[in-house]
Amino acid sequence: MREQLKQWCKADLPGDLQLVENGRPEVIRRRPTSAGQPLKSPETTPEANTYHFVNNAFWTNDDGKQIVKWSTSGYLTPMIDLSRLRIYTQPRSTYLDNQAPAFHFDSTLPPNKLEYLAALTMSTKECNPDLLSPGMSEDVIGGSAILTAEPLSLIDPILPFGYGFALFDENWPCLVPCR
């Protein structure tokens, strides 16, 4: 998920953020829903080549309001304010292999959906450091880059009777001797 978000931050995102910087209130992209639609247009979400289970990716301004949203389907939820949700407010303090950028990974129940999603959040500036050079305002690039997905390995896994599983992070307290 992290690599897919980083890839999209470097793809067409700078152009979409520039549209917002120039006064467009929001930028929305989606995938074609029928055979009659062109496969590639300026409003088409780029292919998810790295992580194929993506639902949405979106970018917020520094106030937590969504300003750019990409969907991997033809359906898109309305733009919302994320400023009070954990995926926006929690610190981004997790690293993979001690590599930046730091991120926060969480499950979330979006206010406009009925099912939980996995969400990976990182700073927009850290997702694509090149955004600092065009001179975009802090309002546009000071927010978050967020990718949501339904990680199939965690949803209704097939396990032997009487077994379950849990997902832990490195900060979870050990109840038995930790290794």
C-alpha positions, 0 to 999 in steps of 0.5 A, spaced: 500 500 500 505 504 501 509 503 495 502 504 491 501 511 494 508 513 493 508 511 486 501 515 485 504 521 489 509 522 484 505 520 478 499 525 476 498 528 483 503 534 482 498 536 476 492 535 480 494 539 486 496 545 481 489 545 479 487 546 486 492 551 487 490 555 481 483 555 484 479 549 482 476 547 489 477 539 488 479 534 483 476 528 482 478 522 478 475 515 477 476 509 472 471 507 466 465 504 468 462 502 461 465 500 455 463 506 451 468 510 456 475 512 454 480 508 457 485 514 458 482 521 459 485 527 464 480 524 469 482 517 469 485 514 475 492 511 473 493 504 474 494 501 481 500 497 478 503 496 485 498 494 490 491 492 486 486 492 492 486 499 492 479 503 493 481 510 493 487 515 494 485 522 496 489 528 498 487 533 503 489 540 504 492 542 511 485 543 514 484 536 513 479 537 507 479 532 501 481 536 495 484 531 490 480 524 490 482 518 485 477 512 485 479 505 482 472 504 480 467 508 477 463 510 484 466 515 488 464 518 495 463 525 496 469 529 498 469 530 506 472 533 512 477 528 515 480 533 520 477 529 526 478 522 524 484 518 526 487 517 519 488 524 519 490 526 526 494 520 529 502 521 528 505 518 522 510 514 526 511 507 522 517 506 518 518 500 513 525 497 513 527 504 517 525 507 510 522 514 510 516 516 509 513 515 516 506 513 515 500 511 520 496 504 518 489 504 521 482 501 520 477 506 519 469 506 518 469 512 513 462 516 515 460 515 508 461 508 507 458 502 511 464 497 511 471 498 514 477 499 510 484 499 511 487 506 511 495 508 510 496 515 511 503 519 510 504 527 509 503 529 502 510 533 502 513 527 504 510 522 499 513 527 494 518 531 496 518 534 489 512 538 490 516 543 494 520 546 488 514 548 484 512 553 490 505 551 492 502 554 498 502 550 504 495 550 504 495 545 498 501 541 500 501 541 508 495 536 508 495 528 508 496 523 502 491 517 504 490 510 500 484 506 502 483 498 501 480 492 503 486 488 504 483 481 502 488 477 507 485 480 513 477 480 511 474 473 513 480 469 512 480 461 512 482 458 518 482 452 522 476 451 527 477 454 533 483 459 531 483 466 530 488 471 528 490 478 530 494 484 527 499 487 532 504 492 531 511 493 534 508 498 540 503 492 542 504 490 549 507 483 550 503 478 555 509 473 554 516 474 553 517 478 547 523 476 542 
